[in-house]
Amino acid sequence: MRTLNKSKGLPAVMILGLFVASAVQATNGYFTHGYSTKEKGVAGAGVAYSQDALAAATNPAGMAFVGERIDIGLALFNPSDRSFTLTGTQNPFMFANAVPGEQYISDNDFFLIPQFAINWQMDSNSTIGISFYANGGMNTEYPASATTGGAGIFGNPAMPFNAGNAGIDLEQGFVNVTIARKSSDDHAVGVGLVMAGQRFAAQGLDAFGGFSVDGSNMSGNRHSTSLGAGFKIGYQGKVVDGLSVGVSYQSKITMSEFNEYQGLFAQGGGFDIPETYTYGLVYDLGSPGKVLFDVQRINYSNIASIANPVQNIYNCPAMVAMMGGTGGDASYCFGGANGAGFGWQDMTIMKLGYEIAVGGNTYRVGYSKGDMPIPESQTFLNILAPAVIEQHFTFGMTMPIGSDQELNLAVMIAPGESVRGANPFDGGATQIELEMEQKEIQVGWSWKY
C-alpha cells in the first residue's frame, strides 16, 4: 500500500472503503464484535479506552488521545456450520425436498476482511482522521442437494423456497472522517461523518414472487448497490485517577434503496443501517493491568426490512386468496411498506476485557454476551441469515517493533448457538432449527509517525 500524504489521503481511502470492501462478519446480528485488532482482543470493548486510529469506529473522541499513526489490519473470518435442520411432520407443499433430521449447511466458510485508518494531529489539542472498516454482514449459500435431483433442498419447485441454490450475500464497507478535540488533558469530544456503501444479492427465492409487489426484483438479479451517510459523536475522559468513561452514538445511516431487490425488502428495497449507542469505562489498576467494560445497544427494530415479522405476509392479497379469503393489503406483501422481513429484535451486548503489559508485550483477553436477535417465531426466513451468535471469547497481544511500530494479533471464538421455532406456514407441523459457530484471527500493523 502506498504511503498516504495529507493532500491525497482522503479521496484515496474513501474510494477504497466504498468500493473494495467485502464484509461478512455476522457476529452481533450483522455488526462485528469489534473493529481494531487491539479492540478485538478485549471482545470489542474500548469506548472509554482508545489505542489506535480505528478508535473512530467505536468512539470518535478517542482519536484525540492516539496521536499521529497509521493502523492496518486483515482478518480471516470463519462462520462455520451455518445451517438449518427440519424436524416434525413432513409437509408435502413446503420444504418437500428437505429430509427431516438432516442438517443442511451453507457453503462459503472463509472470508478476508480488511481495515485501514490514519490520524493526523492538527494542533496540540485537535486531530483529523480517516478510517475504513467493515461493519459485518451476512452470507449464505445452500446448494441444491444431489439427493433431490437438483430441485433444491428448500421445497417443492412450486412453493417457497424453490429450485436450485438459495442464499443471500450482504457486503458493507464504511469510511469515517473524524474530527476530535481535547477540552483539557483528560477530556475530549469527537464527531465523525460516516459514509457507507453496501451490496446485496439473493438467489433461490423466486417462488415468493407472487407474494411481492415486484416479483421481477426479488431474487436472482445481479448484486445491487446502495450508498448512504450518517454521523457518529462521542465523549471520552478521566473522571477520577485511574477511572475513565466513554460514550458514543451513531445515527441511523440512511441508505439508498436496493433497486434490484425492491420486491424483497420492505419499503421498496430499503435497507438502512440501524442506530447504535455505546457507553463504558476503563479502570487502570497500574502494573496489574486495565479492566474494560462496555455496553452496546443496536436498534434493529427501527429498520422495517430487518424488523418486520415474516407473518406480515398473511395480509398480502395473494396469500389471503391462497388461504381461501378475500381482500388483504398490498403494503404487507414483500417489498411493500409493511412487507415481511426477518423479524429481528434489538440487541444489548455487554463486553468485558482485561489488558496487561508483561515483558515488553501487551496481552489481552475478553468476553462478550449479547441478546440473540432472532426470536423462535422467526426461524423461517432466517434460514438465509442465521445470526444466532450470543457469546464471544477473545485473546490478543501487541508486540512492539522498535520505538514507532507494532504488530498486533487478535483471536475470537464464538461457540455454537441455535434457535428452534415452528414453521409459521404449516401450523407448526415442522420445526426449524438454525445453528452457527464462528472463529476469527486478525493481524495488524501500526506505525506511529
TAKASUL-V345988 format. One record per pair of residues at least 6 apart in sequence whose ideal C-beta (glycine too) atoms are under 6 Angstrom apart, sorted by the first residue. I is the first residue (numbers start at 0). GAP is how many residues later the second one is. D is the distance in whole Angstrom. If there is no record, write none. Layout:
i:I gap:GAP d:D
i:I gap:GAP d:D
//
This chain:
i:9 gap:120 d:6
i:12 gap:117 d:5
i:12 gap:119 d:6
i:13 gap:161 d:5
i:15 gap:116 d:6
i:16 gap:115 d:4
i:16 gap:156 d:5
i:16 gap:158 d:4
i:17 gap:179 d:4
i:20 gap:113 d:5
i:20 gap:152 d:3
i:21 gap:149 d:5
i:22 gap:111 d:3
i:22 gap:113 d:6
i:22 gap:114 d:4
i:22 gap:148 d:5
i:22 gap:149 d:5
i:23 gap:87 d:4
i:23 gap:113 d:5
i:23 gap:115 d:5
i:24 gap:7 d:4
i:24 gap:52 d:5
i:24 gap:111 d:5
i:25 gap:110 d:6
i:25 gap:112 d:5
i:25 gap:361 d:5
i:26 gap:6 d:4
i:26 gap:362 d:6
i:27 gap:319 d:6
i:27 gap:321 d:5
i:27 gap:342 d:5
i:28 gap:318 d:6
i:28 gap:344 d:5
i:28 gap:358 d:5
i:29 gap:106 d:4
i:29 gap:107 d:6
i:29 gap:108 d:5
i:30 gap:104 d:6
i:30 gap:105 d:5
i:30 gap:267 d:6
i:31 gap:104 d:5
i:32 gap:11 d:5
i:32 gap:335 d:6
i:32 gap:359 d:5
i:33 gap:6 d:4
i:33 gap:10 d:3
i:34 gap:19 d:5
i:34 gap:22 d:4
i:34 gap:98 d:5
i:35 gap:16 d:5
i:35 gap:18 d:3
i:36 gap:36 d:5
i:36 gap:371 d:4
i:36 gap:373 d:5
i:36 gap:405 d:5
i:36 gap:407 d:3
i:37 gap:13 d:5
i:37 gap:14 d:6
i:37 gap:370 d:6
i:38 gap:7 d:4
i:39 gap:370 d:4
i:39 gap:402 d:6
i:40 gap:323 d:3
i:40 gap:353 d:6
i:40 gap:355 d:2
i:40 gap:369 d:4
i:41 gap:250 d:5
i:41 gap:311 d:3
i:41 gap:322 d:5
i:41 gap:324 d:4
i:42 gap:308 d:5
i:42 gap:310 d:5
i:42 gap:323 d:3
i:42 gap:324 d:6
i:42 gap:325 d:4
i:42 gap:349 d:5
i:42 gap:351 d:5
i:43 gap:307 d:5
i:44 gap:247 d:4
i:44 gap:249 d:4
i:44 gap:306 d:4
i:44 gap:308 d:4
i:45 gap:12 d:5
i:46 gap:11 d:6
i:46 gap:12 d:5
i:46 gap:199 d:4
i:46 gap:201 d:6
i:46 gap:231 d:5
i:46 gap:233 d:4
i:46 gap:247 d:5
i:47 gap:196 d:5
i:47 gap:197 d:5
i:47 gap:198 d:3
i:47 gap:232 d:5
i:47 gap:233 d:5
i:47 gap:234 d:5
i:48 gap:233 d:4
i:48 gap:243 d:6
i:49 gap:12 d:3
i:49 gap:15 d:6
i:49 gap:16 d:6
i:51 gap:14 d:6
i:51 gap:19 d:4
i:51 gap:394 d:6
i:52 gap:13 d:6
i:52 gap:16 d:5
i:52 gap:18 d:5
i:52 gap:64 d:4
i:52 gap:65 d:6
i:52 gap:66 d:4
i:52 gap:76 d:6
i:53 gap:17 d:6
i:53 gap:63 d:5
i:53 gap:77 d:6
i:54 gap:7 d:4
i:54 gap:8 d:5
i:54 gap:11 d:6
i:55 gap:7 d:6
i:55 gap:73 d:6
i:55 gap:75 d:5
i:55 gap:120 d:5
i:55 gap:122 d:4
i:55 gap:136 d:5
i:56 gap:76 d:5
i:58 gap:175 d:4
i:58 gap:177 d:6
i:58 gap:187 d:5
i:58 gap:189 d:4
i:59 gap:118 d:4
i:59 gap:120 d:6
i:59 gap:130 d:3
i:59 gap:131 d:6
i:59 gap:132 d:4
i:59 gap:172 d:5
i:59 gap:174 d:5
i:60 gap:119 d:6
i:60 gap:127 d:5
i:60 gap:128 d:5
i:60 gap:129 d:4
i:60 gap:173 d:4
i:60 gap:174 d:5
i:60 gap:175 d:4
i:61 gap:174 d:5
i:62 gap:56 d:6
i:62 gap:64 d:5
i:62 gap:66 d:5
i:62 gap:115 d:5
i:62 gap:117 d:4
i:62 gap:127 d:6
i:63 gap:63 d:6
i:63 gap:116 d:4
i:63 gap:118 d:5
i:63 gap:124 d:4
i:65 gap:53 d:6
i:67 gap:51 d:6
i:67 gap:52 d:6
i:67 gap:53 d:5
i:67 gap:381 d:6
i:68 gap:50 d:6
i:68 gap:379 d:5
i:69 gap:48 d:5
i:69 gap:377 d:5
i:70 gap:46 d:5
i:70 gap:375 d:5
i:71 gap:44 d:5
i:71 gap:373 d:5
i:72 gap:42 d:4
i:72 gap:369 d:6
i:72 gap:371 d:4
i:73 gap:40 d:5
i:74 gap:38 d:4
i:74 gap:365 d:6
i:74 gap:367 d:4
i:75 gap:365 d:5
i:76 gap:34 d:5
i:76 gap:36 d:6
i:76 gap:363 d:5
i:77 gap:31 d:6
i:77 gap:32 d:6
i:77 gap:361 d:5
i:78 gap:359 d:5
i:79 gap:29 d:5
i:79 gap:357 d:6
i:80 gap:354 d:6
i:80 gap:356 d:5
i:81 gap:24 d:4
i:81 gap:58 d:6
i:81 gap:304 d:5
i:81 gap:354 d:5
i:82 gap:20 d:5
i:82 gap:21 d:6
i:82 gap:22 d:4
i:82 gap:352 d:5
i:83 gap:20 d:6
i:83 gap:299 d:5
i:83 gap:348 d:6
i:83 gap:350 d:5
i:84 gap:18 d:5
i:84 gap:348 d:5
i:85 gap:9 d:6
i:85 gap:12 d:5
i:85 gap:14 d:5
i:85 gap:344 d:5
i:86 gap:13 d:6
i:86 gap:344 d:5
i:87 gap:341 d:6
i:87 gap:342 d:4
i:87 gap:343 d:5
i:88 gap:340 d:4
i:89 gap:10 d:6
i:90 gap:335 d:5
i:90 gap:338 d:6
i:90 gap:339 d:6
i:92 gap:66 d:5
i:93 gap:61 d:5
i:93 gap:65 d:5
i:93 gap:332 d:6
i:94 gap:60 d:5
i:95 gap:59 d:5
i:95 gap:60 d:4
i:96 gap:51 d:4
i:96 gap:54 d:5
i:96 gap:55 d:6
i:96 gap:56 d:6
i:97 gap:55 d:5
i:103 gap:38 d:6
i:103 gap:49 d:5
i:105 gap:34 d:4
i:105 gap:35 d:6
i:105 gap:36 d:6
i:106 gap:34 d:5
i:107 gap:31 d:6
i:107 gap:33 d:5
i:112 gap:21 d:5
i:114 gap:18 d:5
i:115 gap:16 d:5
i:116 gap:14 d:4
i:117 gap:12 d:6
i:118 gap:8 d:5
i:118 gap:10 d:4
i:119 gap:8 d:5
i:120 gap:6 d:6
i:121 gap:6 d:6
i:124 gap:56 d:6
i:124 gap:57 d:4
i:125 gap:55 d:5
i:126 gap:53 d:5
i:127 gap:51 d:5
i:128 gap:49 d:5
i:129 gap:47 d:6
i:130 gap:45 d:5
i:131 gap:43 d:5
i:132 gap:41 d:6
i:133 gap:39 d:6
i:134 gap:37 d:5
i:134 gap:39 d:6
i:136 gap:33 d:4
i:136 gap:34 d:6
i:136 gap:35 d:5
i:137 gap:32 d:5
i:137 gap:247 d:5
i:138 gap:30 d:5
i:139 gap:27 d:4
i:139 gap:28 d:6
i:139 gap:244 d:6
i:140 gap:24 d:6
i:140 gap:26 d:4
i:141 gap:24 d:5
i:141 gap:25 d:6
i:142 gap:22 d:5
i:143 gap:6 d:5
i:143 gap:8 d:5
i:143 gap:20 d:5
i:143 gap:21 d:6
i:144 gap:8 d:4
i:150 gap:6 d:6
i:150 gap:12 d:5
i:151 gap:11 d:4
i:151 gap:12 d:5
i:153 gap:7 d:3
i:153 gap:12 d:6
i:154 gap:6 d:5
i:156 gap:6 d:4
i:158 gap:48 d:6
i:159 gap:47 d:5
i:159 gap:48 d:5
i:160 gap:43 d:5
i:161 gap:44 d:5
i:161 gap:45 d:4
i:163 gap:40 d:6
i:164 gap:38 d:6
i:164 gap:39 d:6
i:165 gap:38 d:3
i:167 gap:34 d:5
i:167 gap:216 d:5
i:168 gap:32 d:5
i:169 gap:30 d:5
i:170 gap:28 d:5
i:171 gap:26 d:4
i:172 gap:24 d:5
i:173 gap:22 d:5
i:174 gap:20 d:5
i:175 gap:16 d:5
i:175 gap:18 d:5
i:176 gap:16 d:5
i:177 gap:12 d:6
i:177 gap:14 d:4
i:178 gap:12 d:6
i:179 gap:8 d:6
i:179 gap:10 d:4
i:181 gap:6 d:5
i:185 gap:51 d:6
i:185 gap:52 d:4
i:186 gap:50 d:4
i:187 gap:48 d:6
i:188 gap:46 d:5
i:189 gap:44 d:5
i:190 gap:42 d:5
i:191 gap:40 d:4
i:193 gap:36 d:5
i:193 gap:38 d:5
i:194 gap:34 d:5
i:195 gap:32 d:5
i:195 gap:57 d:5
i:196 gap:30 d:5
i:197 gap:28 d:5
i:198 gap:24 d:5
i:198 gap:26 d:5
i:199 gap:24 d:5
i:199 gap:58 d:5
i:200 gap:22 d:5
i:201 gap:17 d:5
i:202 gap:17 d:5
i:204 gap:13 d:6
i:204 gap:14 d:4
i:205 gap:13 d:5
i:207 gap:126 d:6
i:208 gap:6 d:3
i:208 gap:9 d:6
i:209 gap:108 d:5
i:210 gap:102 d:6
i:210 gap:105 d:5
i:210 gap:107 d:5
i:210 gap:108 d:6
i:210 gap:122 d:6
i:210 gap:123 d:6
i:211 gap:6 d:5
i:211 gap:51 d:4
i:211 gap:121 d:6
i:211 gap:122 d:4
i:211 gap:123 d:5
i:212 gap:50 d:6
i:212 gap:120 d:5
i:212 gap:122 d:4
i:212 gap:123 d:5
i:213 gap:48 d:6
i:213 gap:49 d:3
i:213 gap:121 d:5
i:214 gap:48 d:6
i:216 gap:43 d:6
i:216 gap:45 d:5
i:216 gap:46 d:4
i:217 gap:45 d:4
i:217 gap:46 d:5
i:220 gap:39 d:4
i:223 gap:34 d:4
i:223 gap:36 d:4
i:223 gap:37 d:5
i:225 gap:29 d:5
i:225 gap:30 d:5
i:225 gap:32 d:6
i:226 gap:29 d:5
i:227 gap:25 d:5
i:227 gap:26 d:5
i:227 gap:27 d:4
i:229 gap:21 d:4
i:229 gap:23 d:4
i:230 gap:20 d:5
i:231 gap:18 d:4
i:232 gap:16 d:6
i:233 gap:14 d:3
i:234 gap:12 d:5
i:235 gap:10 d:4
i:237 gap:6 d:5
i:238 gap:6 d:6
i:241 gap:42 d:5
i:242 gap:40 d:5
i:243 gap:38 d:5
i:244 gap:36 d:5
i:245 gap:34 d:6
i:246 gap:32 d:4
i:247 gap:30 d:5
i:248 gap:28 d:4
i:249 gap:26 d:5
i:250 gap:24 d:6
i:251 gap:20 d:6
i:251 gap:23 d:4
i:252 gap:20 d:4
i:253 gap:18 d:6
i:254 gap:16 d:6
i:254 gap:17 d:5
i:256 gap:11 d:6
i:256 gap:12 d:4
i:256 gap:13 d:6
i:257 gap:11 d:4
i:257 gap:13 d:6
i:258 gap:10 d:6
i:260 gap:8 d:5
i:261 gap:6 d:5
i:261 gap:7 d:3
i:261 gap:73 d:6
i:262 gap:72 d:4
i:263 gap:70 d:6
i:264 gap:6 d:5
i:264 gap:40 d:4
i:265 gap:38 d:4
i:265 gap:39 d:4
i:265 gap:42 d:5
i:265 gap:73 d:4
i:265 gap:75 d:6
i:266 gap:37 d:5
i:266 gap:70 d:6
i:269 gap:35 d:6
i:270 gap:34 d:5
i:271 gap:31 d:5
i:273 gap:24 d:6
i:273 gap:25 d:5
i:273 gap:26 d:5
i:273 gap:28 d:6
i:273 gap:29 d:5
i:274 gap:24 d:5
i:275 gap:22 d:5
i:276 gap:20 d:5
i:277 gap:16 d:6
i:277 gap:18 d:4
i:278 gap:16 d:6
i:279 gap:13 d:6
i:279 gap:14 d:3
i:280 gap:12 d:6
i:281 gap:8 d:6
i:281 gap:10 d:5
i:282 gap:8 d:5
i:283 gap:6 d:5
i:288 gap:66 d:6
i:288 gap:67 d:3
i:289 gap:65 d:5
i:290 gap:63 d:6
i:291 gap:61 d:4
i:292 gap:59 d:6
i:293 gap:57 d:4
i:294 gap:55 d:6
i:295 gap:53 d:5
i:296 gap:51 d:5
i:297 gap:49 d:5
i:298 gap:47 d:5
i:299 gap:6 d:5
i:299 gap:7 d:6
i:299 gap:44 d:4
i:299 gap:46 d:6
i:299 gap:73 d:6
i:300 gap:6 d:5
i:300 gap:45 d:5
i:304 gap:36 d:5
i:305 gap:35 d:6
i:305 gap:36 d:6
i:305 gap:38 d:5
i:306 gap:37 d:6
i:307 gap:33 d:4
i:308 gap:34 d:4
i:309 gap:30 d:5
i:309 gap:33 d:6
i:309 gap:70 d:6
i:309 gap:71 d:5
i:310 gap:113 d:6
i:311 gap:20 d:5
i:311 gap:26 d:6
i:311 gap:28 d:4
i:312 gap:6 d:5
i:312 gap:27 d:4
i:314 gap:13 d:6
i:314 gap:14 d:5
i:314 gap:17 d:4
i:315 gap:12 d:6
i:315 gap:16 d:5
i:315 gap:17 d:4
i:316 gap:11 d:3
i:319 gap:7 d:6
i:319 gap:8 d:4
i:329 gap:6 d:6
i:330 gap:6 d:4
i:330 gap:7 d:5
i:331 gap:6 d:5
i:333 gap:6 d:6
i:341 gap:39 d:6
i:341 gap:40 d:6
i:341 gap:43 d:6
i:342 gap:35 d:3
i:343 gap:29 d:4
i:344 gap:28 d:5
i:346 gap:23 d:5
i:346 gap:24 d:5
i:346 gap:26 d:5
i:347 gap:23 d:6
i:348 gap:19 d:6
i:348 gap:21 d:4
i:349 gap:19 d:5
i:350 gap:17 d:4
i:351 gap:15 d:5
i:352 gap:13 d:4
i:353 gap:11 d:5
i:354 gap:9 d:5
i:355 gap:7 d:6
i:360 gap:36 d:6
i:360 gap:38 d:5
i:361 gap:36 d:4
i:362 gap:34 d:5
i:363 gap:32 d:4
i:364 gap:30 d:6
i:365 gap:28 d:4
i:366 gap:26 d:6
i:367 gap:24 d:5
i:368 gap:22 d:5
i:369 gap:20 d:6
i:371 gap:16 d:6
i:371 gap:18 d:5
i:372 gap:14 d:6
i:373 gap:8 d:5
i:373 gap:45 d:5
i:375 gap:45 d:3
i:376 gap:44 d:6
i:378 gap:42 d:4
i:378 gap:53 d:4
i:378 gap:55 d:6
i:379 gap:43 d:6
i:379 gap:44 d:6
i:385 gap:48 d:4
i:385 gap:50 d:5
i:387 gap:29 d:4
i:387 gap:31 d:5
i:387 gap:46 d:6
i:387 gap:48 d:5
i:388 gap:25 d:5
i:388 gap:28 d:6
i:389 gap:27 d:5
i:390 gap:24 d:6
i:391 gap:20 d:6
i:391 gap:22 d:5
i:392 gap:20 d:5
i:393 gap:18 d:5
i:394 gap:16 d:5
i:395 gap:13 d:6
i:395 gap:14 d:4
i:396 gap:12 d:5
i:397 gap:8 d:5
i:397 gap:10 d:5
i:398 gap:8 d:5
i:399 gap:6 d:6
i:403 gap:44 d:5
i:404 gap:42 d:5
i:405 gap:40 d:4
i:407 gap:36 d:4
i:408 gap:34 d:6
i:409 gap:32 d:5
i:410 gap:30 d:5
i:411 gap:28 d:4
i:412 gap:26 d:6
i:413 gap:24 d:4
i:415 gap:21 d:4
i:417 gap:15 d:6
i:417 gap:17 d:4
i:418 gap:15 d:5
i:419 gap:11 d:6
i:419 gap:13 d:4
i:421 gap:6 d:4
i:421 gap:9 d:6
i:422 gap:7 d:5
i:422 gap:9 d:6
//
